[in-house]
Amino acid sequence: MLALILMIGPLNLTITHPGVYTFLFTLALSFVSKETRLNQEKLVRFLHSAGRGCCTVATACSVAGIIIGTVTGTGLSCRLSSILVEAGWNSCWSSP
């Protein structure tokens, strides 16, 4: 699976392609053993838990996007960066 993920660089693929290929490879690999084979019940449980996991990640990403958009849109990011640069400049020259 690591080889599938590493296809991003040499083949100039987006992050989506190796992710889909890795998912399909894992799905095909699950049919090798009878214990890991997906039946309808396991597939429904898998999709349900994957959906719940995606909702958590999507919520965190949307909140981060709202915060970044607000800070950038209001001009607060320029003020914060200038304050940090000034504080760093003063501490750099004031240390012995």
FENHUVEN-V72633 format. One record per residue. N is the residue number from 0. SS is DSSP state (alpha for helix, beta for strand, coil for the rest). NEAR is the number of other C-alpha atoms within 12 Angstrom. Layout:
n:N ss:SS near:NEAR
n:N ss:SS near:NEAR
This chain:
n:0 ss:coil near:17
n:1 ss:alpha near:14
n:2 ss:alpha near:15
n:3 ss:alpha near:23
n:4 ss:alpha near:23
n:5 ss:coil near:19
n:6 ss:alpha near:21
n:7 ss:alpha near:20
n:8 ss:alpha near:14
n:9 ss:alpha near:12
n:10 ss:coil near:14
n:11 ss:coil near:13
n:12 ss:coil near:17
n:13 ss:coil near:16
n:14 ss:alpha near:17
n:15 ss:alpha near:15
n:16 ss:alpha near:19
n:17 ss:alpha near:25
n:18 ss:alpha near:21
n:19 ss:alpha near:19
n:20 ss:alpha near:23
n:21 ss:alpha near:22
n:22 ss:alpha near:18
n:23 ss:alpha near:16
n:24 ss:alpha near:19
n:25 ss:alpha near:20
n:26 ss:alpha near:20
n:27 ss:alpha near:15
n:28 ss:alpha near:17
n:29 ss:alpha near:18
n:30 ss:coil near:15
n:31 ss:coil near:13
n:32 ss:coil near:11
n:33 ss:coil near:10
n:34 ss:coil near:11
n:35 ss:coil near:15
n:36 ss:coil near:17
n:37 ss:coil near:21
n:38 ss:coil near:15
n:39 ss:alpha near:10
n:40 ss:alpha near:11
n:41 ss:alpha near:15
n:42 ss:alpha near:16
n:43 ss:alpha near:13
n:44 ss:alpha near:14
n:45 ss:alpha near:16
n:46 ss:alpha near:15
n:47 ss:alpha near:14
n:48 ss:alpha near:14
n:49 ss:alpha near:14
n:50 ss:alpha near:14
n:51 ss:alpha near:14
n:52 ss:alpha near:14
n:53 ss:alpha near:15
n:54 ss:alpha near:14
n:55 ss:alpha near:14
n:56 ss:alpha near:14
n:57 ss:alpha near:14
n:58 ss:alpha near:14
n:59 ss:alpha near:14
n:60 ss:alpha near:15
n:61 ss:alpha near:15
n:62 ss:alpha near:14
n:63 ss:alpha near:14
n:64 ss:alpha near:15
n:65 ss:alpha near:14
n:66 ss:alpha near:16
n:67 ss:alpha near:16
n:68 ss:alpha near:16
n:69 ss:alpha near:14
n:70 ss:alpha near:17
n:71 ss:alpha near:16
n:72 ss:alpha near:13
n:73 ss:coil near:13
n:74 ss:coil near:14
n:75 ss:alpha near:16
n:76 ss:alpha near:17
n:77 ss:alpha near:14
n:78 ss:alpha near:14
n:79 ss:alpha near:15
n:80 ss:alpha near:15
n:81 ss:alpha near:14
n:82 ss:alpha near:14
n:83 ss:alpha near:15
n:84 ss:alpha near:14
n:85 ss:alpha near:14
n:86 ss:alpha near:14
n:87 ss:alpha near:14
n:88 ss:alpha near:13
n:89 ss:alpha near:12
n:90 ss:alpha near:12
n:91 ss:alpha near:12
n:92 ss:alpha near:10
n:93 ss:alpha near:9
n:94 ss:coil near:8
n:95 ss:coil near:5
